[in-house]
């Protein structure tokens, strides 16, 4: 079952814009790298929610993400553009951006 926050963010996505430009990706990555452990868990939950909603087989670390000593590492470019927008919306609403 997707996280309730996933449904809220997805409903509020613009139907026209589902891609981040290079500058927005750079800013988003900087914010993601400064997220707390709790925020990172929510981000990963959003990724898993996307997989469930889009009927993508859920592997432990989807979209070429991997476990590191510091937590989970992933590349924004490996994520579908809609999922990038969902993560962007979460980060912009919960952090000073």
For each residue, the residues with C-beta under 8 A, 3 or more apart:
1: 52
2: 6 7 49 50 52 53
3: 6 7 42 45 46 49
4: 7 8
5: 8 9 42 46 90
6: 2 3 9 10 45 46 49 50 53 86
7: 2 3 4 10 11
8: 4 5 11 12
9: 5 6 12 13 46 86 89 90
10: 6 7 13 53 86
11: 7 8
12: 8 9 89
13: 9 10 17 18 82 85 86 89
14: 17 18
15:
16:
17: 13 14 85
18: 13 14 81 82 85
19: 81 84 85
20: 24 25 28 76 81 84 85 88
21: 24 25
22: 25 26
23: 26 27
24: 20 21 27 28 88
25: 20 21 22 28 29 76 77 84
26: 22 23 29 30
27: 23 24 30 31 97
28: 20 24 25 31 32 76 84 87 88 91
29: 25 26 32 33 76
30: 26 27 33 34
31: 27 28 34 35 91 95 97
32: 28 29 35 40 43 87 91
33: 29 30
34: 30 31 95
35: 31 32 39 40 43 91 95
36: 39 40
37: 40 41 71
38: 41 42
39: 35 36 42 43 94 95
40: 32 35 36 37 43 44 71 72
41: 37 38 44 45
42: 3 5 38 39 45 46 90
43: 32 35 39 40 46 47 87 90 91
44: 40 41 47 48 65 72
45: 3 6 41 42 48 49
46: 3 5 6 9 42 43 49 50 83 86 87 90
47: 43 44 50 51 62 63 65 74 79 83 87
48: 44 45 51 52 58 62
49: 2 3 6 45 46 52 53
50: 2 6 46 47 53 54 56 80 82 83 86
51: 47 48 54 56 57 58 62
52: 1 2 48 49 55 56 58
53: 2 6 10 49 50
54: 50 51 80
55: 52
56: 50 51 52 62
57: 51
58: 48 51 52 62
59: 62
60:
61: 64 65 66 67 72 74
62: 47 48 51 56 58 59 65
63: 47 74 75 78 79 80 83
64: 61 74 75 78
65: 44 47 61 62 72 73 74 75 78
66: 61 72 73 74
67: 61 71 72 73
68: 71 72 73
69:
70: 73
71: 37 40 67 68
72: 40 44 61 65 66 67 68
73: 65 66 67 68 70
74: 47 61 63 64 65 66 78 79
75: 63 64 65 78 79
76: 20 25 28 29 79 84 87
77: 25
78: 63 64 65 74 75
79: 47 63 74 75 76 83 84 87
80: 50 54 63 83 84
81: 18 19 20 84 85
82: 13 18 50 85 86
83: 46 47 50 63 79 80 86 87
84: 19 20 25 28 76 79 80 81 87 88
85: 13 17 18 19 20 81 82 88 89
86: 6 9 10 13 46 50 82 83 89 90
87: 28 32 43 46 47 76 79 83 84 90 91
88: 20 24 28 84 85 91 92
89: 9 12 13 85 86 92 93
90: 5 9 42 43 46 86 87 93 94
91: 28 31 32 35 43 87 88 94 95 97
92: 88 89 95 97
93: 89 90
94: 39 90 91
95: 31 34 35 39 91 92
96:
97: 27 31 91 92
